[in-house]
């Protein structure tokens, strides 16, 4: 684990990826925990309207991620694509802050911000290339380190914003740190790109057209596994939409508790993510993801039954353990399904994330229409268990097929 961290810190390209993912994490963790409060509480949007915004944002993100992933494999122009992505994201964040308008909020969250969100999958495609050419034997351990850098931002940023909001800051101020983080990312990629990295990236050029690449991604065996993982990670997506509203409206917490609770989970996620590489020496990736999904479902069931924040804080351990597994191991698992196409593998990750976001948006819309926020959390846990069941069934069948062969 420590040797993998040392390798990342010694390598210029891996260092840039580590810094980029941390800063992307700052942007996301500034906005995501509070976005539902901004939309519903600050701007007065209805739950159904906010669900529609989530749906549109997810659609834009997955479409853009697939196209960018395929194009980056074709042309290996990953640096230019990242520069453009960070510029678009910065514009989106600063517009929401400057306008303080529900219309601008909706437009930015449905177009510019989700386009900027494709940087997450692009950086992981870069990480796969970098690890493959530098330390292929330490792939899972390095991925744990890289993914943990993203979570580290969630440890720092939401609690700071919780304190700022408790001191009287406006909810729309969260977009300041998000915009500044993406501007720094823009500068890192545009100005401080490591010398010699371009040659290594050129070697990843695939030459596949969009249709051929899409057919490769939509093979039934790949598609089924992507959908199963999407249902599992969708439970986490639903939590991200739901937990601020659930804490403030039903558990009796304050706005400051939103950042503290999520920050505590993110803090514990980091050591758990770093230990995933060790766990993978004993368990296959599908089985470890299934274990994480089961733990996370249990967390959601318990979270839905909470009546006070004093008790809810005890749930940060199972929440962090389950989330660490499903958020880190699923990335490398999906990229393994298309190991020779880093961009397409990252696009597959985005497509699975889209499935998760759709699961979350539909569950949020249906759940809040027929039950409470707590009842909606229970629905999320049930969806996670459905994904776990499907993934284990496919893993069992593939194991039996290998045994017969």
N, C-alpha and C positions, 0 to 999 in steps of 0.2 A: 504493500500500500504506500509506504513512504518512498520507496524507490520509484514508484510510478509518479508520485508528486514531484520528485527531484528531476525526473526525465522531462516532465512537462515544463518545469521552470527553466530548464537548460535550453530548451528548443525555442527559437524565436517565433516560429509559426504557431506552435502550441501555446506559447505565452500570449500571443495576440488573440487566439481563440478563447483562451481562459478569460482574458480581460474583456473581450467582446461579449461573452456569455454573461459575465458578472454585470456588465453595464446594461445589457438587454434585460437582465433580471431586475435591475434597479428600475428601469422604465416600466416593466410589467408589474412589479410589486408595488410601485407607486400608485398605479391606476386600478389594477384588477381587484384588490380587496375592497376598494371603495366605489368602483364604477356603478354598481347597482344602487348604492346610496346617492351618488351624484344624479343618476338618471331618474330614480323613483322619488327620492326624498327632496333633492335640491331642485330638480327641474319639473317634478310633478308628473312624470310619465307613468302611464298605467303599466301593470305587470305584463299584460299582453303586448303592449307596445315595446317594452324593453325586450321581451322574448323575440319579437320580430327583428329588432336590431341585432340581437345575438345570432339569429339565423342568417341574416344578410352578411354579417361580419365573417361568420364561419364559411359561408359559400365563397366569398371573395378570397379568404385566406387559402382555402384548399385549391381553388382554381389557379391562383397566382403561384402557389408553391409547386404545383405539378408542372406548370409551364416553365417556371424558373429552373426547377430541378432537371427537367429534360433538356432545356436549352443549355444549362451549365455543363451537362454531360456532353452535349454536342460540340460546344465551342470552347469549353474550359475557361470562360471569361468570368470567373467567380468573383474576382476583385471588383470589376465594374458593376456587377449586379449588386454586390453588397453596398457599394457606395451609393447607388441609386436608392436602394431600399432604406438605408438609414436617413437619407435626405427626405424621403417621403414621410417616414415616421415622424421626424422632427417637426415637419410642417403640420401634420395632423395634431400632435400634442399641443403645440403652441397656439393653434387656431382655437381649440376648445378653451384654453386658458384665457385667451384674449377676448373672445366673443361672449363667453358665458351665456350661451344661447342653447335652448333645447334642440333647435334645428341644426345648429353647427355640431353639437354633441352627437346627434344621430348620424349626420352625414360623415363626420370624421370617424366615428366608430364603425361605420359600414363600409368605408372605402380606404382612407389614407392609413389609419392605424392598423387595420388587418393586413394591408399591403406591406407595411413596415414589419408586421409580425412574422413574415416569411424569413426574416434574418435568423430566427432561431433554428430552423431546419437547414438553412444554408451553412451556418456555422458548424452544425453537426456533420454535414457532408464534408466540409473542410477537415474536421477532426478525424473522420474515418480515413481520408486520404493521408493525412499527416501520420497517423498511427500505423497505417498499413506499410508506409515506406520507412518508418523509423523503428517501431517496436511492436511488430505484429503479435508477439507472444504475450504482450502485456495489454492487449486490446481491451478486455473487460475492466481491468483495474484502472486504466487511463480514462476510459469512458466514465467510470464512477467519479473520478477526480474532476473531469470536465463538467459533468452534470451537477456536481456539488457546488461548483462555482456559481451556477445560476441560482441555486437554492440559498447560497450565502447572502445574496441580495435581499431575499425575503426575510432573513434574520434581522437585517439592519434597517431596511427602509420602512416597512409598515409600522413598527413601533415608534420610529421618529416622527412619522406623519400622524400617528395617533396622539402623540404629545403636542404636536403643532395644532392639530384640530381641537384638542381639548383646551388649548390656550387661545382659541378664537380664530384660527386660520379658516379661510373659506374652503369648502370641499373642492372647488375647481383649482385650488393652488397645487393639488397633487400633480397636475400636468406640467408644472415647472420642472421638477426633477426628472420626469419622464423625457421631456424635450431636451434638457441639458445632457442626459445620459446618451441619447441617440446622436446628439451633435458630437460628443466625444468619440463615440464609435465611428462616426463618419470620418473624423480626423485621423483616428488610428489606422483605418483601412486606406484612406486616401493618401496619407502622408508617411505613415510609419510601417508600411507593408514590408516584410522582411526581404532582403535581397536574396535572390536565388529561389524564392518560392514559386515564381511563375513557371519555371521549367518543370518542376514536379507536378504542377497542376495541368500543364499541357499534356502530360503523359496519360491523363485520365479521359481524354477526348474519346467519346464513344462512336460518333458518327450515325447513331440511330435517329431516324425521323420521329416526329411526335406520335404518329399513329402506331408505328412499330413499338415504340417505348411504352405507349399506353396498353397495347396488347400484352406486353410482357408483364406490366404491373397488374393487369386484370385477370391473370391466370387464376382459375378457380381455387387452387390450393393456397395461393398468396392472398386472394381476396377474402377468403373465409377467415384466415388467421388475422388479417388486418381488421375485419369487422369485430371479431371476438375481443381483440385488444382494445378496440374503440369503445366497446361497451364497458370494459373494466375501467379504462381511464376516464370515461364519461362520468363515472360516479364522482371522481375528483373535480371534473369540470362543473358538475352540478353543485358540489360543495362550495366552489369558488364563487358561484353566482349567489348562493343561498345563505352562506354563513353570516354575512354582515347583517342581513335582514332578520335572520333567525335569532342572532344574539341580541340585537337591539329591540326587536318587536315581541319576541316570545320568551326568551330566557331572562330578560330583565337586565341585560348588560348595557354598557354605555358605548358610544362611538370609539372611545379609547380602547375598549376591550377587543374590538375588531382587529386592530393592529397587533396588540399584545398577544392575543390567542394565536393568530396566524404566524407571528414572529417566533413564538415558542415552538410551534410545529416545525417551521423551517429550520430552526436551530438544531433540533434533534434529527431532522432528515439528513443532515450532512454526514455525521458519523455512520448512520445506517446505509447511506449510499456508498460510502467508502468501503463498507464491509460486504457489499453485494458481490464484488469480485471474488472474495473469499468464499461466500456461500455458493457461488457458481461452480466451485470445484467439486461440490457434492450433489448439487441439484441442477437439472437442465433448466434452461431459460423459461420454457413454458410452465414448468412446475413451480419455479420460484415466483413467476408473475401471478400464477393462480393462488399461491399462498398469500402474496401481498394483497391481491384483490379480496380474498376472504377476510383478512384482517381489516381491510379498509371498510368493507361492508359492515362488519361488526361495529366499527367506530361510528358509522352513520346511524345504525340502529340505536346505539347508546346516546349519541349526540341528540337525536330526535326526542329522547325522553328526559333531557335535562330541564330543570326548573330554576337553576341558579348558576351563575358563572363560577362560584366557588367550587362547585362540583364539576362543572364542565372542564375546568383546567386539568383535571386528572386524566382527561381523554387525549391529551396531546401526545402521549407516548404511543398508543396504538395508531393514532392518526399519522404520526410521523413515520412509524415503521411501515405501515401499509403503503403510504404515499411514496416513500423512498424507493421501494421495490418496483411499484407499477410505473413510476415516472422515469426511473433510470434504466431498468433492465428492458423495458418495452422498447426503448429507443434502439439499443443494439440488436434486439431480437428482430425488429422490423427491418433494420438495415441488413441483417444477415440474410434475409429473404431475397435481397437483390444485391449481393455482396460485390458484384463487378460493376455496378452502376451507382456510385456514391450520390449523385444528384437525384436519381430516381428513387434510391433508397430513402433519402431524406424526404422526397415528395410522398413516398408511401407512409412515412411517419406523419406527415402533415395530413394525408388523407385519413389515417386512423384517428388523428386528433379531431378532424372534421366530424367523423362519425361520433366521437365522444361529445363534441360540442352540440351536435344535433340531438343526441340522446339527452344531454343536459337541457337544451332549450325546450324540447318536447316535454320532458319530465317536469320542467319548471312551469310551462304553460298549463299542462294538464293538472299537475299536482296542486298548483295555487288556485286553479278553478274549482277543484272538487274537494280539497282538503286544506290543511294549514301548511306553513313552512316546515313544521316538524314532520308532518305526513309526507311531504315531498322528499325530505331527506330519507325516509324509509323506502320510498320508491327507488331512490338512487342506490341504496344498498341492495335491493332486489335485482336491479339491472346489473350491478357488478357481479353478483353471484351467477346470473345467466351467462355473462361473458366467461367467467371462470369455468363453468360447466362445459361450454362449447370448446374452450381451449384445451381442457384436459381430455375431452373426447377425441379431438383431432390428434393430440399428442399420443394418445394411446393407440389410435389406428395406425399412425405413422410408425410407431415402435413395433407393432405387430407385423407391419409390412417389411420392415428392415429385418426382423427375426426370420420371416419366411424366406427372404432373399438370401 
